[in-house]
Amino acid sequence: MWEMVNNRRVLFGENRIDEIPGILKWYGLKKVFFASFNSNPAIRQRICEGLEAEGIDYVIYNKIKGEPDLTVINEGRDVFVEEKCDCTLALGGGSIIDAAKTIGMMATNGGLVEQYQMEGRQVTQVPPFFLAVPTTAGTGAEATKVAVVKNNHNGLKKSLYHNTMIADVVILDPTVAVGMPKRLTAATGMDALSHAIESYVSLNATPISEMNGLQGIRLIKESLEVAYNQPEDLKARANMLLASYFGGCAISAGIGIAHIMAQPIGAMYDIPHGDACSIFLPLAMEYNLDHATEKYAKIAEALGVAEHGAPAKENALAAIEEVKRIRKSIEAPDSLKSYIGDKPVDLDFMVETVQKTTGHVACNPRKIDEQTFRNIFNLAL
């Protein structure tokens, strides 16, 4: 028994962002809450000129710098309401999209984001129309109903979600991702690979999530290193946007130990989420090896490293080595050392933090307990 929540419409291809004004006009929308990061000024201006040509008003909200926190989301909700916006447009990476989907939800449901995140406040009203344009290829936030928010009060990075928070329309346009810096390409690429692999071996995997996960893995194998080494390659950028989207669709099946640890520890030590995933993904695969051998062998096929007729475990091990090879080739991190440095490590506090945020997840192929967190954390040092 399972269910899936999908976007109503997905547009893929070069220059599809030029269709944004027409889409909004068709829905009769008058004023856009435009969440955007300052790294995309030319693309943002192009969209704004299109909106103006159609007589659609907008207010730009560009305070989302880095992972969204309570302050930036609560302030965004106030702007949305005060400006009398009737729809949300997000142009940016996962942080922008997660913040925008939360701001839109709160515009009709009221309250503070921490009430939904920590106190169980329920979504009771449908949010305004939401259109998402991802500019990075990793989080898959445009395909999910989930938003990850950093809580300023307790330091936790925790999710909130509702079926209605998913974007109504998604535009996957490779022209907005061309030239993305190498470091960001690597981090977001490893995040997308983590989504695809962890969802595929999840105990809650479905035929649809498995299909999306494997296709995401194939595309990442084909294009991540190309996108890293040739930032202007449109085909590679297009494939990575697709891979990220498929990964976002796939994680409806749930996350595993790599994300369970990457999300809270990333917040604790100020590690970019994709870098944390890069560190923990191979360790998670090794931990789960004997409990998901056949599936890791299928992943080896998707990665192009499976040997026909070889034992499943041999191919599963080849998949793990290929993930490590890809990680090294794009200079993604393999250790926490450079982030933690000489800071004292309180393992008890680390375990407590993980369990407060994502440690409840039960879909990892192998059972997880407190000692698991300790062991994998030590292996990551």
Backbone hydrogen bonds in HBPLUS format (Angstrom, degrees):
<---DONOR---> <-ACCEPTOR-->    atom                        ^
c    i                          cat <-CA-CA->   ^        H-A-AA   ^      H-
h    n   atom  resd res      DA  || num        DHA   H-A  angle D-A-AA Bond
n    s   type  num  typ     dist DA aas  dist angle  dist       angle   num
A0008-ARG N   A0168-ASP O   3.01 MM 160  5.18 127.9  2.30 124.0 138.6     1
A0009-ARG N   A0168-ASP O   3.16 MM 159  6.57 141.7  2.32 154.6 163.0     2
A0170-VAL N   A0009-ARG O   2.97 MM 161  6.41 153.5  2.04 150.6 159.1     3
A0011-LEU N   A0170-VAL O   2.81 MM 159  6.22 163.7  1.84 159.9 164.9     4
A0172-LEU N   A0011-LEU O   2.71 MM 161  6.04 167.9  1.73 170.0 174.0     5
A0013-GLY N   A0172-LEU O   3.00 MM 159  6.43 157.5  2.05 163.9 161.6     6
A0018-ASP N   A0015-ASN O   3.25 MM   3  5.90 161.9  2.28 113.3 118.0     7
A0019-GLU N   A0016-ARG O   2.99 MM   3  5.61 165.9  2.01 118.1 122.5     8
A0020-ILE N   A0017-ILE O   3.14 MM   3  5.56 169.6  2.15 115.4 118.3     9
A0023-ILE N   A0019-GLU O   3.06 MM   4  6.31 154.1  2.13 155.0 162.7    10
A0024-LEU N   A0020-ILE O   3.04 MM   4  6.31 168.5  2.06 165.0 166.7    11
A0025-LYS N   A0021-PRO O   2.87 MM   4  6.03 157.3  1.92 150.1 157.3    12
A0026-TRP N   A0022-GLY O   3.00 MM   4  6.12 154.8  2.07 142.8 148.6    13
A0027-TYR N   A0023-ILE O   3.32 MM   4  6.67 147.6  2.43 144.0 151.6    14
A0029-LEU N   A0024-LEU O   3.12 MM   5  5.52 167.1  2.14 156.4 152.3    15
A0028-GLY N   A0025-LYS O   2.85 MM   3  4.96 154.3  1.92 105.7 113.9    16
A0057-ASP N   A0030-LYS O   2.97 MM  27  6.08 142.8  2.11 166.5 157.2    17
A0086-ASP N   A0031-LYS O   2.93 MM  55  5.67 169.7  1.94 151.9 153.0    18
A0032-VAL N   A0057-ASP O   2.93 MM  25  6.29 157.6  1.98 131.6 134.9    19
A0059-VAL N   A0032-VAL O   2.86 MM  27  6.24 151.8  1.94 172.4 177.4    20
A0033-PHE N   A0087-CYS O   2.91 MM  54  6.12 163.4  1.94 149.2 154.7    21
A0089-LEU N   A0033-PHE O   2.88 MM  56  6.06 164.3  1.90 157.2 154.7    22
A0034-PHE N   A0059-VAL O   2.90 MM  25  5.86 168.2  1.91 158.2 160.3    23
A0061-TYR N   A0034-PHE O   2.78 MM  27  5.85 168.2  1.79 146.2 146.3    24
A0035-ALA N   A0089-LEU O   2.78 MM  54  6.10 148.9  1.88 167.4 174.8    25
A0091-LEU N   A0035-ALA O   2.94 MM  56  6.29 162.6  1.97 168.9 174.7    26
A0036-SER N   A0061-TYR O   3.10 MM  25  6.25 159.6  2.14 142.7 147.5    27
A0040-ASN N   A0037-PHE O   3.26 MM   3  6.29 164.9  2.29 130.7 131.7    28
A0044-ARG N   A0040-ASN O   2.89 MM   4  5.94 164.4  1.91 159.4 164.7    29
A0045-GLN N   A0041-PRO O   2.90 MM   4  5.98 159.4  1.94 144.4 150.1    30
A0046-ARG N   A0042-ALA O   3.00 MM   4  6.20 153.5  2.07 143.3 150.5    31
A0047-ILE N   A0043-ILE O   3.05 MM   4  6.37 155.3  2.11 150.4 156.3    32
A0048-CYS N   A0044-ARG O   2.87 MM   4  6.15 161.9  1.90 153.2 158.9    33
A0049-GLU N   A0045-GLN O   2.89 MM   4  6.09 159.1  1.94 151.9 156.6    34
A0050-GLY N   A0046-ARG O   3.22 MM   4  6.42 148.1  2.33 137.1 145.2    35
A0050-GLY N   A0047-ILE O   3.09 MM   3  5.09 118.6  2.48  94.6 109.9    36
A0051-LEU N   A0047-ILE O   2.94 MM   4  6.29 152.1  2.02 151.0 159.1    37
A0052-GLU N   A0048-CYS O   2.90 MM   4  6.18 163.1  1.93 153.6 157.8    38
A0053-ALA N   A0049-GLU O   3.01 MM   4  6.17 149.4  2.10 139.3 147.5    39
A0054-GLU N   A0050-GLY O   3.25 MM   4  6.52 134.8  2.47 137.1 147.6    40
A0054-GLU N   A0051-LEU O   3.08 MM   3  5.25 133.7  2.30  99.3 111.9    41
A0056-ILE N   A0051-LEU O   2.90 MM   5  5.07 167.6  1.92 149.3 145.1    42
A0055-GLY N   A0052-GLU O   3.01 MM   3  4.91 157.9  2.06 101.3 108.0    43
A0150-LYS N   A0068-PRO O   2.84 MM  82  6.14 177.0  1.84 158.8 158.5    44
A0073-ILE N   A0069-ASP O   3.26 MM   4  6.42 154.2  2.33 151.6 158.8    45
A0074-ASN N   A0070-LEU O   2.86 MM   4  5.96 170.1  1.87 158.8 162.2    46
A0075-GLU N   A0071-THR O   2.93 MM   4  5.99 161.0  1.96 150.3 156.0    47
A0076-GLY N   A0072-VAL O   3.09 MM   4  6.00 146.9  2.20 125.6 134.9    48
A0077-ARG N   A0073-ILE O   2.93 MM   4  6.21 154.5  2.00 151.6 157.5    49
A0078-ASP N   A0074-ASN O   3.20 MM   4  6.49 153.1  2.28 141.0 147.4    50
A0079-VAL N   A0075-GLU O   3.01 MM   4  6.38 155.6  2.07 150.7 157.1    51
A0080-PHE N   A0076-GLY O   2.92 MM   4  6.16 164.2  1.94 154.5 158.5    52
A0081-VAL N   A0077-ARG O   3.06 MM   4  6.29 164.1  2.09 152.0 155.1    53
A0082-GLU N   A0078-ASP O   2.86 MM   4  5.97 171.3  1.87 154.6 157.6    54
A0083-GLU N   A0079-VAL O   2.89 MM   4  5.82 157.2  1.94 150.7 156.1    55
A0085-CYS N   A0080-PHE O   3.14 MM   5  5.45 171.9  2.15 160.7 162.3    56
A0084-LYS N   A0081-VAL O   3.06 MM   3  5.06 153.0  2.13 102.1 110.4    57
A0088-THR N   A0129-PHE O   2.78 MM  41  6.19 161.2  1.82 160.2 166.8    58
A0131-LEU N   A0088-THR O   2.90 MM  43  6.28 162.4  1.93 157.2 161.2    59
A0090-ALA N   A0131-LEU O   2.98 MM  41  6.45 158.3  2.03 158.2 165.0    60
A0133-VAL N   A0090-ALA O   2.75 MM  43  5.92 153.6  1.82 159.5 168.8    61
A0092-GLY N   A0133-VAL O   3.17 MM  41  6.57 156.7  2.23 152.6 159.0    62
A0135-THR N   A0092-GLY O   2.96 MM  43  4.84 149.6  2.06 111.1 116.7    63
A0097-ILE N   A0093-GLY O   3.08 MM   4  6.35 169.4  2.09 159.2 162.3    64
A0098-ASP N   A0094-GLY O   2.79 MM   4  5.83 164.2  1.82 150.2 155.1    65
A0099-ALA N   A0095-SER O   2.99 MM   4  6.03 160.9  2.03 142.7 148.5    66
A0100-ALA N   A0096-ILE O   2.89 MM   4  6.03 161.3  1.93 149.0 154.8    67
A0101-LYS N   A0097-ILE O   2.96 MM   4  6.13 162.7  1.99 151.1 155.0    68
A0102-THR N   A0098-ASP O   3.16 MM   4  6.29 150.7  2.25 142.2 149.9    69
A0103-ILE N   A0099-ALA O   2.84 MM   4  6.06 161.7  1.87 155.0 160.5    70
A0104-GLY N   A0100-ALA O   2.95 MM   4  6.10 166.8  1.97 152.6 155.8    71
A0105-MET N   A0101-LYS O   3.16 MM   4  6.23 157.6  2.21 134.6 140.8    72
A0106-MET N   A0102-THR O   2.95 MM   4  6.18 161.2  1.99 152.6 157.3    73
A0107-ALA N   A0103-ILE O   2.94 MM   4  6.10 134.9  2.14 143.4 155.8    74
A0107-ALA N   A0104-GLY O   3.19 MM   3  5.08 129.3  2.46  92.5 106.1    75
A0108-THR N   A0105-MET O   3.37 MM   3  5.89 144.7  2.50 107.3 114.7    76
A0109-ASN N   A0105-MET O   3.09 MM   4  6.17 137.0  2.28 138.8 151.4    77
A0110-GLY N   A0106-MET O   2.76 MM   4  4.92 147.6  1.86 133.6 134.4    78
A0115-GLN N   A0112-LEU O   2.99 MM   3  5.49 144.2  2.12 111.1 121.3    79
A0116-TYR N   A0113-VAL O   3.10 MM   3  5.42 128.7  2.38 104.4 116.5    80
A0117-GLN N   A0113-VAL O   2.97 MM   4  6.20 154.7  2.04 149.5 157.7    81
A0118-MET N   A0114-GLU O   2.83 MM   4  5.56 165.4  1.85 140.1 144.2    82
A0119-GLU N   A0115-GLN O   3.16 MM   4  4.78 134.5  2.38 107.5 119.7    83
A0121-ARG N   A0115-GLN O   2.98 MM   6  5.47 168.0  2.00 140.4 136.5    84
A0168-ASP N   A0130-PHE O   2.80 MM  38  5.37 135.0  2.00 138.3 152.2    85
A0169-VAL N   A0130-PHE O   3.29 MM  39  6.71 160.1  2.33 148.9 153.9    86
A0132-ALA N   A0169-VAL O   2.94 MM  37  6.43 158.5  1.98 160.8 164.4    87
A0171-ILE N   A0132-ALA O   3.04 MM  39  6.46 157.3  2.09 160.5 165.3    88
A0143-ALA N   A0140-GLY O   2.89 MM   3  5.54 158.8  1.94 119.9 126.8    89
A0144-THR N   A0141-ALA O   3.30 MM   3  5.29 167.3  2.31 105.2 109.0    90
A0162-HIS N   A0145-LYS O   3.31 MM  17  5.71 151.8  2.39 145.1 149.2    91
A0147-ALA N   A0160-LEU O   2.89 MM  13  5.50 157.3  1.94 166.5 173.1    92
A0160-LEU N   A0147-ALA O   2.93 MM  13  5.50 144.9  2.06 149.6 160.9    93
A0149-VAL N   A0158-LYS O   3.00 MM   9  5.59 176.8  2.00 141.2 142.2    94
A0158-LYS N   A0149-VAL O   2.97 MM   9  5.59 150.7  2.06 159.5 150.5    95
A0151-ASN N   A0156-LEU O   2.68 MM   5  5.32 178.3  1.68 173.8 174.0    96
A0155-GLY N   A0151-ASN O   2.85 MM   4  5.36 135.1  2.05 150.7 159.7    97
A0165-MET N   A0162-HIS O   2.95 MM   3  5.46 166.1  1.97 121.8 126.4    98
A0176-VAL N   A0173-ASP O   3.14 MM   3  6.03 162.3  2.17 125.8 129.6    99
A0177-ALA N   A0174-PRO O   3.03 MM   3  5.29 151.8  2.11 107.4 116.1   100
A0180-MET N   A0177-ALA O   3.14 MM   3  5.70 146.4  2.26 143.6 139.9   101
A0179-GLY N   A0231-PRO O   2.90 MM  52  4.71 175.6  1.90 126.6 125.4   102
A0185-THR N   A0181-PRO O   2.90 MM   4  6.14 156.1  1.95 154.5 162.5   103
A0186-ALA N   A0182-LYS O   2.90 MM   4  6.16 157.6  1.95 154.2 159.2   104
A0187-ALA N   A0183-ARG O   3.01 MM   4  6.24 166.9  2.03 148.1 151.6   105
A0188-THR N   A0184-LEU O   2.94 MM   4  5.97 171.9  1.95 152.0 154.6   106
A0189-GLY N   A0185-THR O   2.96 MM   4  5.85 147.7  2.07 136.4 146.2   107
A0190-MET N   A0186-ALA O   3.00 MM   4  6.20 155.8  2.06 149.9 154.9   108
A0191-ASP N   A0187-ALA O   3.07 MM   4  6.33 146.2  2.19 142.5 152.2   109
A0192-ALA N   A0188-THR O   2.96 MM   4  6.24 160.4  2.00 149.1 153.4   110
A0193-LEU N   A0189-GLY O   2.97 MM   4  6.21 155.8  2.03 145.1 152.0   111
A0194-SER N   A0190-MET O   2.94 MM   4  6.06 150.3  2.03 138.6 146.4   112
A0195-HIS N   A0191-ASP O   2.98 MM   4  6.31 157.6  2.03 151.5 157.1   113
A0196-ALA N   A0192-ALA O   3.03 MM   4  6.29 165.1  2.05 150.8 154.3   114
A0197-ILE N   A0193-LEU O   2.95 MM   4  6.10 167.1  1.97 152.3 155.7   115
A0198-GLU N   A0194-SER O   2.87 MM   4  5.79 164.6  1.89 151.0 156.0   116
A0199-SER N   A0195-HIS O   3.03 MM   4  5.88 157.9  2.08 142.2 148.8   117
A0200-TYR N   A0196-ALA O   3.24 MM   4  6.17 147.0  2.35 132.2 140.8   118
A0201-VAL N   A0197-ILE O   3.24 MM   4  6.55 150.3  2.34 150.5 156.4   119
A0202-SER N   A0199-SER O   3.28 MM   3  4.98 150.2  2.37  93.2 101.9   120
A0205-ALA N   A0202-SER O   3.13 MM   3  5.16 158.4  2.18 111.7 111.2   121
A0203-LEU N   A0363-CYS O   2.77 MM 160  4.70 167.1  1.79 138.5 143.1   122
A0210-GLU N   A0206-THR O   2.89 MM   4  6.00 163.4  1.92 158.5 162.9   123
A0211-MET N   A0207-PRO O   3.12 MM   4  6.17 155.3  2.19 134.9 141.6   124
A0212-ASN N   A0208-ILE O   2.99 MM   4  6.23 165.7  2.01 153.0 156.3   125
A0213-GLY N   A0209-SER O   2.83 MM   4  5.94 159.3  1.87 146.9 153.4   126
A0214-LEU N   A0210-GLU O   2.98 MM   4  6.12 171.8  1.98 154.8 156.1   127
A0215-GLN N   A0211-MET O   3.14 MM   4  6.27 162.1  2.17 147.2 152.5   128
A0216-GLY N   A0212-ASN O   2.92 MM   4  6.07 152.9  1.99 146.7 154.6   129
A0217-ILE N   A0213-GLY O   2.99 MM   4  6.28 154.0  2.06 148.3 155.2   130
A0218-ARG N   A0214-LEU O   2.97 MM   4  6.26 160.7  2.01 150.8 155.4   131
A0219-LEU N   A0215-GLN O   3.06 MM   4  6.25 164.0  2.08 150.2 153.8   132
A0220-ILE N   A0216-GLY O   2.99 MM   4  6.17 155.2  2.05 147.3 154.4   133
A0221-LYS N   A0217-ILE O   2.95 MM   4  6.15 163.7  1.98 154.2 158.3   134
A0222-GLU N   A0218-ARG O   3.05 MM   4  6.27 154.4  2.12 144.1 151.3   135
A0223-SER N   A0219-LEU O   2.92 MM   4  5.98 144.8  2.04 145.3 154.4   136
A0224-LEU N   A0220-ILE O   2.91 MM   4  5.07 165.4  1.93 138.8 141.3   137
A0227-ALA N   A0223-SER O   2.85 MM   4  6.00 166.9  1.87 158.0 161.0   138
A0228-TYR N   A0224-LEU O   2.94 MM   4  6.14 150.0  2.03 147.0 155.8   139
A0229-ASN N   A0225-GLU O   2.96 MM   4  6.10 160.7  2.00 145.1 149.6   140
A0230-GLN N   A0226-VAL O   2.65 MM   4  5.57 146.7  1.76 153.1 162.5   141
A0233-ASP N   A0230-GLN O   2.95 MM   3  5.63 169.6  1.96 133.2 134.4   142
A0237-ARG N   A0233-ASP O   3.06 MM   4  6.31 159.7  2.10 149.6 155.8   143
A0238-ALA N   A0234-LEU O   2.83 MM   4  6.01 156.6  1.88 148.8 155.7   144
A0239-ASN N   A0235-LYS O   2.90 MM   4  6.12 162.4  1.93 151.1 155.6   145
A0240-MET N   A0236-ALA O   2.94 MM   4  6.15 153.5  2.01 146.8 154.0   146
A0241-LEU N   A0237-ARG O   2.96 MM   4  6.21 153.2  2.03 147.5 154.3   147
A0242-LEU N   A0238-ALA O   3.03 MM   4  6.31 157.4  2.08 148.8 155.0   148
A0243-ALA N   A0239-ASN O   2.82 MM   4  6.04 158.0  1.86 146.7 153.5   149
A0244-SER N   A0240-MET O   2.87 MM   4  6.00 159.2  1.92 146.1 151.4   150
A0245-TYR N   A0241-LEU O   2.97 MM   4  6.17 154.9  2.04 141.9 149.1   151
A0246-PHE N   A0242-LEU O   2.80 MM   4  6.09 166.2  1.82 158.9 162.0   152
A0247-GLY N   A0243-ALA O   2.87 MM   4  6.06 154.8  1.94 144.8 152.4   153
A0248-GLY N   A0244-SER O   2.87 MM   4  6.14 149.8  1.96 144.8 153.2   154
A0249-CYS N   A0245-TYR O   2.92 MM   4  6.28 154.4  1.99 151.9 158.8   155
A0250-ALA N   A0246-PHE O   2.86 MM   4  6.07 152.2  1.94 145.5 153.9   156
A0251-ILE N   A0247-GLY O   3.06 MM   4  6.27 144.3  2.19 147.8 154.8   157
A0252-SER N   A0249-CYS O   3.41 MM   3  6.13 160.0  2.45 115.5 117.9   158
A0253-ALA N   A0250-ALA O   2.99 MM   3  6.12 171.2  2.00 132.1 134.1   159
A0254-GLY N   A0251-ILE O   2.97 MM   3  5.04 161.4  2.01 102.8 108.8   160
A0260-ILE N   A0256-GLY O   2.89 MM   4  6.02 157.0  1.95 153.2 159.9   161
A0261-MET N   A0257-ILE O   3.05 MM   4  6.11 147.9  2.16 142.9 147.5   162
A0262-ALA N   A0258-ALA O   2.82 MM   4  5.89 155.2  1.88 143.4 152.0   163
A0263-GLN N   A0259-HIS O   3.16 MM   4  5.81 176.4  2.16 142.8 143.7   164
A0265-ILE N   A0261-MET O   3.15 MM   4  5.93 155.6  2.21 151.0 158.1   165
A0266-GLY N   A0262-ALA O   2.88 MM   4  5.54 142.7  2.02 133.8 143.9   166
A0267-ALA N   A0263-GLN O   3.32 MM   4  6.56 149.1  2.42 138.9 145.9   167
A0268-MET N   A0264-PRO O   2.96 MM   4  6.26 153.4  2.04 145.8 153.6   168
A0269-TYR N   A0265-ILE O   3.04 MM   4  6.16 158.1  2.08 151.2 154.5   169
A0270-ASP N   A0266-GLY O   2.84 MM   4  5.39 103.1  2.44 135.8 149.3   170
A0271-ILE N   A0266-GLY O   2.79 MM   5  4.38 155.6  1.85 127.6 135.0   171
A0275-ASP N   A0272-PRO O   2.99 MM   3  5.34 120.0  2.37 107.0 122.1   172
A0276-ALA N   A0272-PRO O   3.03 MM   4  6.37 156.6  2.09 157.6 165.1   173
A0277-CYS N   A0273-HIS O   2.96 MM   4  6.28 156.8  2.01 152.0 158.5   174
A0278-SER N   A0274-GLY O   2.93 MM   4  6.14 152.3  2.01 142.6 150.4   175
A0279-ILE N   A0275-ASP O   3.10 MM   4  6.40 148.7  2.20 145.1 152.2   176
A0280-PHE N   A0276-ALA O   3.07 MM   4  6.32 162.2  2.10 152.0 156.2   177
A0281-LEU N   A0277-CYS O   2.85 MM   4  5.64 151.9  1.92 157.4 160.3   178
A0284-ALA N   A0280-PHE O   2.85 MM   4  6.02 151.4  1.94 155.3 163.8   179
A0284-ALA N   A0281-LEU O   3.08 MM   3  5.09 117.1  2.49  97.3 112.6   180
A0285-MET N   A0281-LEU O   2.95 MM   4  6.26 157.0  2.00 155.6 162.2   181
A0286-GLU N   A0282-PRO O   2.95 MM   4  6.20 157.7  2.00 148.4 153.9   182
A0287-TYR N   A0283-LEU O   2.97 MM   4  6.17 152.8  2.05 142.7 150.4   183
A0288-ASN N   A0284-ALA O   2.96 MM   4  6.16 151.8  2.04 148.6 155.8   184
A0289-LEU N   A0285-MET O   3.00 MM   4  5.79 113.1  2.46 138.6 153.6   185
A0289-LEU N   A0286-GLU O   3.41 MM   3  5.08 154.1  2.49  94.5 101.8   186
A0291-HIS N   A0288-ASN O   2.83 MM   3  5.34 152.3  1.91 122.7 132.2   187
A0292-ALA N   A0289-LEU O   3.39 MM   3  5.54 164.6  2.42 105.7 110.2   188
A0296-TYR N   A0292-ALA O   2.91 MM   4  6.18 157.8  1.96 158.6 165.7   189
A0297-ALA N   A0293-THR O   2.95 MM   4  6.20 144.5  2.08 146.0 156.4   190
A0298-LYS N   A0294-GLU O   3.09 MM   4  6.46 142.9  2.23 138.7 148.0   191
A0298-LYS N   A0295-LYS O   3.09 MM   3  4.97 119.2  2.48  91.3 106.1   192
A0299-ILE N   A0295-LYS O   2.93 MM   4  6.29 147.4  2.04 143.8 153.5   193
A0300-ALA N   A0296-TYR O   2.89 MM   4  6.22 144.1  2.02 140.3 150.0   194
A0301-GLU N   A0297-ALA O   3.20 MM   4  6.58 142.7  2.35 137.0 146.0   195
A0301-GLU N   A0298-LYS O   3.10 MM   3  5.04 120.3  2.47  91.6 106.3   196
A0302-ALA N   A0298-LYS O   3.06 MM   4  6.48 155.3  2.12 146.0 152.2   197
A0303-LEU N   A0299-ILE O   2.87 MM   4  6.15 141.2  2.02 145.9 157.4   198
A0305-VAL N   A0300-ALA O   2.91 MM   5  5.28 160.5  1.95 156.1 154.3   199
A0304-GLY N   A0301-GLU O   2.99 MM   3  4.97 152.2  2.07  99.9 108.8   200
A0310-ALA N   A0307-GLU O   3.05 MM   3  5.52 164.6  2.07 134.3 136.7   201
A0314-GLU N   A0311-PRO O   3.04 MM   3  5.33 120.1  2.42 103.3 117.9   202
A0315-ASN N   A0311-PRO O   3.18 MM   4  6.60 159.1  2.22 156.4 161.9   203
A0316-ALA N   A0312-ALA O   2.80 MM   4  6.03 152.7  1.87 150.2 159.2   204
A0317-LEU N   A0313-LYS O   2.90 MM   4  6.11 157.3  1.95 148.9 153.6   205
A0318-ALA N   A0314-GLU O   3.07 MM   4  6.33 143.6  2.20 136.3 146.6   206
A0319-ALA N   A0315-ASN O   2.97 MM   4  6.33 142.2  2.11 144.6 154.3   207
A0319-ALA N   A0316-ALA O   3.13 MM   3  5.11 122.7  2.48  92.6 106.7   208
A0320-ILE N   A0316-ALA O   3.21 MM   4  6.62 153.8  2.28 146.0 151.9   209
A0321-GLU N   A0317-LEU O   3.04 MM   4  6.34 161.1  2.08 149.5 154.3   210
A0322-GLU N   A0318-ALA O   2.90 MM   4  6.09 146.3  2.01 142.6 152.1   211
A0323-VAL N   A0319-ALA O   3.01 MM   4  6.30 153.5  2.09 148.8 155.0   212
A0324-LYS N   A0320-ILE O   3.09 MM   4  6.41 156.7  2.15 146.9 153.2   213
A0325-ARG N   A0321-GLU O   2.87 MM   4  6.12 149.0  1.97 141.3 150.5   214
A0326-ILE N   A0322-GLU O   2.88 MM   4  6.13 165.0  1.90 154.0 156.6   215
A0327-ARG N   A0323-VAL O   2.95 MM   4  6.13 164.4  1.97 147.6 152.4   216
A0328-LYS N   A0324-LYS O   2.94 MM   4  6.19 159.7  1.99 148.6 153.4   217
A0329-SER N   A0325-ARG O   2.88 MM   4  6.10 157.2  1.93 151.4 158.2   218
A0330-ILE N   A0326-ILE O   3.14 MM   4  6.40 139.4  2.32 150.5 159.3   219
A0332-ALA N   A0327-ARG O   2.99 MM   5  5.22 164.3  2.01 159.9 156.9   220
A0331-GLU N   A0328-LYS O   3.04 MM   3  4.91 160.6  2.08 104.3 108.5   221
A0336-LEU N   A0380-ALA O   2.79 MM  44  5.80 160.4  1.83 153.8 157.8   222
A0339-TYR N   A0336-LEU O   2.94 MM   3  5.45 140.4  2.10 115.0 126.7   223
A0340-ILE N   A0336-LEU O   2.97 MM   4  6.11 159.5  2.01 162.6 169.1   224
A0341-GLY N   A0337-LYS O   2.79 MM   4  5.45 158.4  1.83 147.0 154.6   225
A0343-LYS N   A0340-ILE O   3.03 MM   3  5.60 162.4  2.06 139.8 141.3   226
A0350-MET N   A0346-ASP O   2.94 MM   4  6.22 155.4  2.00 151.8 159.8   227
A0351-VAL N   A0347-LEU O   2.93 MM   4  6.12 165.2  1.95 151.8 154.4   228
A0352-GLU N   A0348-ASP O   3.00 MM   4  6.20 161.1  2.04 146.0 151.6   229
A0353-THR N   A0349-PHE O   2.87 MM   4  6.04 156.9  1.92 148.6 154.7   230
A0354-VAL N   A0350-MET O   2.96 MM   4  6.22 165.2  1.99 155.1 158.6   231
A0355-GLN N   A0351-VAL O   2.99 MM   4  6.17 164.2  2.02 152.0 156.2   232
A0356-LYS N   A0352-GLU O   3.04 MM   4  6.20 139.0  2.21 140.3 151.0   233
A0357-THR N   A0353-THR O   3.25 MM   4  6.44 133.9  2.47 143.1 153.9   234
A0357-THR N   A0354-VAL O   3.21 MM   3  5.38 138.3  2.39  99.7 110.8   235
A0358-THR N   A0354-VAL O   3.02 MM   4  5.90 132.2  2.25 151.1 162.5   236
A0359-GLY N   A0354-VAL O   2.75 MM   5  5.27 141.8  1.90 146.8 141.3   237
A0361-VAL N   A0358-THR O   3.18 MM   3  6.05 174.5  2.19 129.8 130.9   238
A0372-THR N   A0369-ASP O   2.99 MM   3  5.26 128.0  2.27 103.7 117.6   239
A0373-PHE N   A0369-ASP O   3.40 MM   4  6.91 153.5  2.48 153.5 158.9   240
A0374-ARG N   A0370-GLU O   3.20 MM   4  6.57 159.8  2.24 149.0 154.4   241
A0375-ASN N   A0371-GLN O   2.85 MM   4  6.03 168.3  1.86 154.1 157.2   242
A0376-ILE N   A0372-THR O   2.97 MM   4  6.14 174.2  1.97 159.1 160.4   243
A0377-PHE N   A0373-PHE O   2.96 MM   4  5.96 157.2  2.02 145.0 152.1   244
A0378-ASN N   A0374-ARG O   3.00 MM   4  6.21 162.3  2.03 151.5 155.8   245
A0379-LEU N   A0375-ASN O   3.00 MM   4  6.28 149.4  2.10 144.8 153.6   246
A0380-ALA N   A0376-ILE O   3.03 MM   4  6.20 133.5  2.25 140.7 152.6   247
A0380-ALA N   A0377-PHE O   3.09 MM   3  5.12 132.4  2.33  95.9 109.1   248
A0381-LEU N   A0378-ASN O   3.26 MM   3  5.33 155.5  2.32 100.6 107.8   249
